[in-house]
């Protein structure tokens, strides 16, 4: 693998870093912004999930746009939009401005997640394509890690009292505003990235495409690739005016690859990964470890994801896509069901000394439930909200849970870390790799865009309803639902998932796309 190919893949996938950074940041932001704006469950869910809603819309159109205007040009607009969203979010004066600013950022998220894997697949060789496309997922999880680390230090700076400029009303603004720095860096680095050679070939610019392939892979390999690309395009009888329509993706020839792509795209999100990432701080508070420890646990969560994403990058071109997916999905199911079991055993009780140890002024309102034991987290939280009101409860839920809950927190933590570890070497990176491989050159952008939009809608739905789930179904039932979905998904993937390891994009087309 040439250094330039790796550099280009790293730069292009920085959009994934920004996506991960925003997703990780919001889990800490809402611990402060939610109580400040006195948000209910629906408003909280919408503020968190607004980028995914925008990404769903963006993904639906961006594949076709990237086929028409080029991958690089659109990525420059993506970087600018990221920066704009960061600034507007940090200066939000209320709930509506916050979700609208994040909605703008979601347009960039959706575009980056579609364009980057398509572009990277188009500059890669068959031997290294799995690793290079996985760089996208590595950047996403590095973004999560950077965000949780950033949140931890901002929270620590505020709670320690050692900072003169951090207050309860501005600490979350700093958390959001710091995203501007990587967004600006991304914008400028994109000027060092060439246009996609396969996109250029589709547009008839064979000479420029060959020059870029030579820079990426050397003269001999470039000549072989350009010959194969031209032959593939000629067989499809395409020209520079060819326009792919959504209905073309459902032609009989693409039936199998579209079915596989849609199954993977849905399964990646409906097993609940973004519920864990976007609400990590809130989930860890539910275990009773306290607010500071909840922020610190987010670092362990993201670090685990980074390490196992690297494992995937090492193994994906050796072991193959199918084994990683099947092992990972099975592990996801077991881990989520373990979390469900752990939360199901929890009990909640506030003694007189527990109530006296609480730091907020309204704590005496809790005397009516003194020594009353709850076996249901729903009943306990509803009682707290009735007595304290939503705003006071939301501001102090971590402290109250730490005093009241009796749970095997280690068991839940192992389940959550096991989930993200298994996701990180399977559904996380392998989905994007396989989507970038399964579709013919002509249809790749539109197909990835369409499936990613379905993926984005599922992601938005999970994030939007998760606060409602926790409030109305409880921790145990919420994790059980995700675990059951993963278990069903394992058996579906066992039947349908193909192997694409070691094949060129044109060879995969011959094997799985029927004329």
C-alpha angles and dihedrals in degrees: 000000000000120000091236092057091052092046092051092048091050093050096046092048093053084095085069089053090055091048091052091044093054093044092051095043095056094060089065096034094060091056085071107020093049095060093038092057091033093233123189123218094273094047091045091050092048095048089052097041100040093099091054091051090053091043090055090057093041094049092053092062105023097077092059091043091052090050089053104038103023136258098261098050093053093046089060089057088047092056092049091050091051090055093047092051092050093054096045093046093051092052096043110143096193148356096284095051090047095055093041092052090049090046089058089052090051090063087061093044092055094047095047095048091053102040100042100060091042091051095045092049089052094055096041134091121234091252095056104026095100093053095044097047087047087061085077091061091042089056091048092054092042085055089053091049093049090048096050090046091049092047091049093054094044091049091045091049091053100041094044091059091224095115122082096195103043116088134165090260098048106031091087090049090058089048090057098037096056088071088077091076099062090039092059091045090051092052095054096042091055090070087070092056121095125223118269110275094213091049089050090051091052087053091050096252094130096154094055090043091054092048091054092046090052090053090049103040110008132261100286096047092043093056091051092048097048090049091052092046094050091047092051092049092047091053089055089048093226129157136184091278096055112126121196115215126201091245089058088066090065096054116129091253092061097038097105098043092045091051092051092044094051093048092051093043093053096041093053091064108027091062085071106248095144092046086061096044099040095044099032096124092048093048093050089050088058089064090061097242093128134248098281092047090047090058090046092049089058087065091055090047094054094040090055089051092051094049095049093044087058088050088055092050091052095047105034097083092038106040095026137233100278099056092047091050096048096045090045098049091048089052091048091055093049093046095049092048088050089055090049091052092048094051091044090062094052124114129191128212135154116206123197091260090048091055092047090052092059115105104215124092098236093060093108088069086073094065091097091067095042111145091358110137121216124196092187122069088204093059092045095050092045090052090051092049092049092052101038105024124241097279097051091043093049092050093051106027094112093054093045094048091049090056098041111035127092107192141133093255091177091059092052092045091051089050093051094045090046090053095051091043093053091043091050095060096038130021093020103061102010094060093059092044093052094044089053090051107039101066130071118254093256095052101034100098095043093043095049089045093052095046092042089054089056088047090050093050090051089048092051092047093051093048094044097052098035096089088049090048092053092048098044107024100027134227097288096049093045093055092042091057092052092046093050091050090052091051092052089045091056093060092045091052091046088062103038111026115108129201119244101171117141097004127121117240089253092051090051088052091054092048102045108020111078120207 
